[in-house]
Amino acid sequence: MPGKLKVKIVAGRHLPVMDRASDLTDAFVEVKFGNTTFKTDVYLKSLNPQWNSEWFKFEVDDEDLQDEPLQITVLDHDTYSANDAIGKVYIDIDPLLYSEAATVISGWFPIYDTIHGIRGEINVVVKVDLFNDLNRFRQSSCGVKFFCTTSIPKCYRAVIIHGFVEELVVNEDPEYQWIDRIRTPRASNEARQRLISLMSGELQRKIGLKVLEMRGNAVVGYLQCFDLEGESGLVVRAIGTACTLDKLSSPAAFLPACNSPSKEMKEIPFNEDPNPNTHSSGPSTPLKNQTYSFSPSKSYSRQSSSSDTDLSLTPKTAPYPQGPRIYLCPSSPSLSCGSLHLKKSCLLLSESSLTPHHSSLVSPVLRKSVSFSEELFLAASGMGSGSAGKEGGPFKALLRQQTQSALEQREFPFFTLTAFPPGFLVHVGGVVSARSVKLLDRIHNPDEPETRDAWWAEIRQEIKSHAKALGCHAVVGYSESTSICEEVCILSASGTAAVLNPRFLQDGTVEGCLEQRLEENLSTRCGFCHIPYDELNMPFPAHLTYCYNCRKQKVPDVLFTTIDLPTDATVIGKGCLIQARLCRLKKKAQAEANATAISNLLPFMEYEVHTQLMNKLKLKGMNALFGLRIQITVGENMLMGLASATGVYLAALPTPGGIQIAGKTPNDGSYEQHISHMQKKINDTIAKNKELYEINPPEISEEIIGSPIPEPRQRSRLLRSQSESSDEVTELDLSHGKKDAFVLEIDDTDAMEDVHSLLTDVPPPSGFYSCNTEIMPGINNWTSEIQMFTSVRVIRLSSLNLTNQALNKNFNDLCENLLKSLYFKLRSMIPCCLCHVNFTVSLPEDELIQVTVTAVAITFDKNQALQTTKTPVEKSLQRASTDNEELLQFPLELCSDSLPSHPFPPVKEHLESASSNSGIPAAQRATSVDYSSFADRCSSWIELIKLKAQTIRRGSIKTTVTVEKASPVGDGNFRNRSAPPCANSTVGVVKMTPLSFIPGAKITKYLGIINMFFIRETTSLREEGGVSGFLHAFIAEVFAMVRAHVAALGGNAVVSYIMKQCVFMENPNKNQAQCLINVSGDAVVFVRESDLEVVSSQQPTTNCQSSCTEGEVTT
Amino acid sequence: MTSELDIFVGNTTLIDEDVYRLWLDGYSVTDAVALRVRSGILEQTGATAAVLQSDTMDHYRTFHMLERLLHAPPKLLHQLIFQIPPSRQALLIERYYAFDEAFVREVLGKKLSKGTKKDLDDISTKTGITLKSCRRQFDNFKRVFKVVEEMRGSLVDNIQQHFLLSDRLARDYAAIVFFANNRFETGKKKLQYLSFGDFAFCAELMIQNWTLGAVGEAPIDLDSQMDDMDMDLDKEFLQDLKELKVLVADKDLLDLHKSLVCTALRGKLGVFSEMEANFKNLSRGLVNVAAKLTHNKDVRDLFVDLVEKFVEPCRSDHWPLSDVRFFLNQYSASVHSLDGFRHQALWDRYMGTLRGCLLRLYHD
């Protein structure tokens, strides 16, 4: 019932000539929504028709509003024969469905045809009137905001972060239906486009419902993907993080009174939920008034903490179909054990990809136990609790237990966010990942996609247990992906195990937390790097040292994470893009044999990828990886692995040792010489890299090192009795002795190849930096020029030389040449940095490798860098105060699920589980649990791998007061003051960036999510300039359509832009090609810093808020 | 390992000015890469030849896609596919419509038809400009011609409006269109010494004074002048020019005219005696040119006639340019003192323009 969609067709321009005789076109427009169609009059003989139609009105359910796209078809009228379609425009009206985003969609849209591409433009105006819906069982979720951005959007404040939401819908792929044999390619493509548009609408609505159930009002880090499973169907799946967001509309936004700006209510008068506040934005219930009645009178902090009362109303409103929840300690050995068996039995290999580590120290015996630990700890429970004791007093420990139990109560304590406010992450445990190989079968009942759900549930369960093994109760920077070839599918998930700040989870006053957090922030800034697991029961052997910053806690020697570098981490020098690339040949096989072959190869791939990453990291003289993304792609006859990450030198971690090369046959003289030559080369490279990336860690005198607080030291000694690498590490580590060095044994050609590939990576030309994180560590004086680009390369391998080495070399060259080309192309922007470099590999055919790169080049000011590093302290202090103000309003309401939603019975249960966690040292329990049962099972493939020595890498985050690495926009705020204002002030320019911010500008409004799917096909490939010409034009058209939609929403930029899919197929013999592209991002309005300066206050501390206000007024 | 596909698409379309120039000059990708290598770019940037090849291909592809839009520059401004900053758009257009002096001299005044297009091979060989570039330039001329041909109003304004060219370039195109429309002969050997600039200058003067547009320049009666155009010479005016013939046909008038000029210039002219001796010839030449302009054929030969009848005689007598100026000024001004002559306005319209042209044409 509750919506009226109004559409007006204004005019067209640049239409193609449809009538050869007159060189003109008789165009008219069909406007379709759901099953209703309207038509405009025919505008005779014009390429620039002016229809100026009436308002076409559709009265529709809001469910349909969310699911259906508005479909506009431009046709050429033909009296005697069928009307010819010129092209179509699909408009997603979702942005009109929530109050804070766009109110009208109006502008020129490219008319798109899947065969001819863009053919002219059409001017359309779309509006929506939403009515009230009091139906508590409603199926729509209008009003839930979606963000692709994987951090809290810039002009919002997170009141509560609820946690993981996921959903998937499946359907048959129209391309594989029988009807496809008789219809035209155009009809088939359009059916596909429309279906996917419909499915993503439905998916979004379903996710929205889940969010409403969780009492959130937004999804952040929303990632939607398509799996084109061919014959077996089409899967659209999405994950995200449910949040309750509050708009920072004015400096007083912290007061509850400001949370319901009347302005927004006016925009959509019938919208019941104009208030972005937690309480009002939940699903409307008859009891809602009650909620209102007491909350506004309270102070803000009370309000958010009162959520349990609020939430206790839920059982009366609607049943909670939240999926299975484990209220018993979910990680109890028997339980996870069971799930593992289940998984194994259904033909897949699940592989824990905790980062392996080379160490010359580890004895063979130890190695074995190390490798076991990976699988073993899948079943380990409550490891993290052990470290709680070290954190501080018993009170802290208790808080921690609460957090943990709260998190454990939810099915998946995952967060798709990659950037967090300082203080949110307590510890980072390391990268956790899981893969499984599946055989696709036809989805029999699309309404119940159980198999696909179950597959993902397994993977997530595994991730969860990995995190637990690392003593962490949550996974951050979480993402999922698939790779499909014929009927084999690899599902992958990865994230970073983490311990979140227990204070956020406290039920009590947030105010209390504020002060405590301030203190904590100052005292334990490097806490992120500290290990979260118990030293006594380390899940793997690692080199632990005392933190180089605080000297109190233990840190690992190397950290791997999937998240962005925390804004306040202390980094020495600059970072750089590090990639590991790998190919493995595989025999062509069918079905199960194929899946088995792939399963067998995966562990080797993972291992080698990690070894490569580690080698390259050492070669760069760095000690931590951020934004790690490992992609394994499956093809007919090969597997490809590509890992990208940004290496940095974290000040809190020890200096990495060098790489030492050891020969196998030490007697051979010339061989020796060769080895020493290589060694020299490697040493030189390390030294050169250190210089290049400005890595000059301060020399630390023995005195400081030698004076750790006695108490923890003593304890560490005790603990070390089990740990192989413990003997006086603290002292020895700093001596940079050989002991610490990384040994590469050259015993076969593979190893030679490794060494060679290490040395073939060329650093970017001077003036260039590159990273795959949001911002480059060590650069913070961005200027406003940005250039987003997509580059695609496909190479054909000659089938003659298909050996692993040749493949590796080809793949390596492909990536390196691509990077070189990018540097060359963008040379006019020097000095600049390629940020968010995102490589994707696919194997479209037997001998084809396709690499797609999307990234943004941002210029920076070389001179300013010096100044800013000199005066960081005062600025950071100022910043700290702003940050804190904002951040303190950031409670992660983890308890909300467990406690309030089950007010009556579960309390006891909850208490029980909490006490079981806190009372008994769960870690110890875990170690004693079925070691052997896993050992047997695991040993088989572990033997295969022949792990030389492996440790799990932990990622970790650290913060310090000294260096400012603040939120990018904030940085821009202050830094770009003196920078020349951007010359680019043209109307109609839409910027696109994969980053969540725009340098030198302030995002003032989020207009909604852009999620578009296009198919382009040609039967005249040669005429369109071959494959390159075809794809070049198509990608340019996709950009154009994204920009047009953003502009129509009233925006001037897309942030967090991502090209999620670019499937390219060609058949040159038939002169045909087809390409599918899926892109998404957040449409925003931004205001230049320079424009803001006039109004913004002089004080940097208030700048942020005042500019926000300004933005509100102007937009 | 062969590269099947290799593309780069920026949100803002990257334009490399150097590559654009090479593309406009009609070089193939291979030649362009070779030229770029020779420019030393590899050493400057540390790039490899493969990178350069890929980069060049990419730019060429972009330019190829842009070319369609460049054919109607307003489209380039309104299109949505390529996001290009306005300054870059202007550069793309301006460069695309720029032409080579050598080329334009070859086709100036020729009919912009298929026939001429077939001769481009020869022009290409003769000028050393690639055939591709010749075609582009020729097509540009033709395109501009076609668009403004039927348009009313100022020629320069029309060109500027429809092709978004700079003022300078729009004027040049106005000249090219004007010459093509009136088919002025410019290719004769005698005229080889003249540059395009010389002709463009004359064209501008003629457009300003001798066309229908020039007449309607005053208050514009919107519908009264149906064929108010800058491209065609004012037929009535050409017809009237016959009246000037009396200046040389009437012997008294001619003598009087001569004596007036001689009196005024005596002592001021280095070549006075030559002038005095040649006066009647020169005057006859100039007036006869005017009188003949009723025939299309003679209109076409205007510049040949001017050079034959005036420039060459003076040059053979080594008149300095300043003397030519003195002479022409006095020559046109003196007519006002001829009581028997009643076509003063006509004379001024004719001679004012002609004087400007002759001064421009008079050089080595």
Interface residues (C-beta under 8 A of the other chain):
Chain A: R13 H14 W108 P110 I118 E121 P765 Q787 M788 F789 T790 S791 V792 R793 V794 I795 R796 L797 S798 N810 D813 L814 N817 K820 S821 L822 Y823 F824 K825 L826 R827 L848 Q850 N984 T986 V989 V990 K991 M992 G1025 V1027 S1028 G1029 L1031 H1032 A1033 I1035 A1036 E1037 F1039 A1040 M1041 R1043 A1044 F1064
Chain B: M1 T2 S3 E4 L5 D6 I7 F8 V9 G10 N11 T12 T13 L14 T45 G46 A47 T48 A50 V51 L52 S54 D55 M57 D58 R61 T62 H64 M65 K75 H78 Q79 L80 I81 F82 Q83 P85 P86
